[in-house]
């Protein structure tokens, strides 16, 4: 995610500040954490040396602009690309702001969701949600911008990653909204009844995927990461029509904890149930 100025707790809505305040430990009361981790994830995060400190959320209801496209040309819809990226970035930044207010070192199990409501066909809600965690050892786990790291890894994958000698530095993403050209009447007649590659479709989808992955990798580079794990590419049309599609690439950027770390061999287990 592109980095802006570190968010401040005062930017949070009043009710969000009240909820986060109730989760913090102080001299007057014992804080209460919330989490969307499963029981297994919760135990493994604890085993990894971290405590959940709260469920953190960020959202943005965004008006997505309009852009014309040449029906016979493959092209990126840069207005739509920027809108979809900026809306997700706002949601992620606000989620990080809540985690920062809790004094968290990171956020695991992050989910990014896009929902359309009946308020208008150009409106969409973007929500980022995850569980903020804090290291019990006091070791530095924040990213290069001194903000809590974000990760879409599950609790199990987070535990495995740490055991392998790596740690997450941030959830990275890239997207591309692309218009796939329509074929002309002559092209259609030439292909009737024949096995033939649809080269304009092939090239359009290939270009769109590559652009989304390239942008995801650029974000990882800005975090000084050594690689990206758990990367996936999600496709969606979001109601734009059959010839406009978004490719969204997302993963967790990681760095090694130390050069001399030894990966522990797996433990064999035997299940006795049917």
BELWOMO-V509878 format. One record per backbone hydrogen bond with DSSP energy under -0.5 kcal/mol. NH is the residue of the N-H (numbers start at 1). CO is the residue of the C=O. If there is no record, write none. Layout:
# BELWOMO-V509878
NH	CO
NH	CO
This chain:
# BELWOMO-V509878
11	8
12	9
17	13
18	14
19	15
20	16
21	17
22	18
23	19
23	20
24	20
24	21
26	29
31	29
32	22
42	38
43	39
44	40
45	41
46	42
47	43
48	44
49	46
50	45
51	134
53	132
54	132
56	54
56	130
58	128
60	126
62	60
62	124
64	62
64	122
65	63
71	69
73	70
75	179
77	177
78	76
81	77
82	78
83	79
84	80
85	81
86	82
87	83
88	84
89	85
90	86
91	87
92	88
93	89
94	90
95	91
96	92
97	93
98	94
99	95
100	96
101	97
102	98
103	100
104	99
105	133
106	133
107	149
108	131
109	153
110	151
111	129
113	111
113	127
115	125
120	117
123	120
124	62
125	115
126	60
126	124
127	113
127	125
128	58
129	111
130	56
131	108
132	54
132	130
133	106
134	51
136	49
137	49
143	147
146	143
149	105
151	107
158	154
159	155
160	156
161	157
162	158
163	159
164	160
165	162
166	161
167	255
169	253
170	253
172	170
172	251
174	249
176	247
178	176
178	245
179	75
180	178
180	243
181	179
182	71
188	184
189	185
190	186
191	187
191	188
192	188
192	189
194	191
196	194
199	197
202	198
203	199
204	200
205	201
206	202
207	203
208	204
209	205
210	206
211	207
212	208
213	209
214	210
215	211
216	212
217	213
218	214
219	215
220	216
221	217
222	218
223	219
223	220
224	221
225	220
226	254
227	254
229	252
232	250
234	248
236	246
240	237
244	241
245	178
246	236
247	176
248	234
248	246
249	174
249	247
250	232
251	172
252	229
253	170
253	251
254	227
255	167
257	165
258	165
261	258
263	261
264	163
271	269
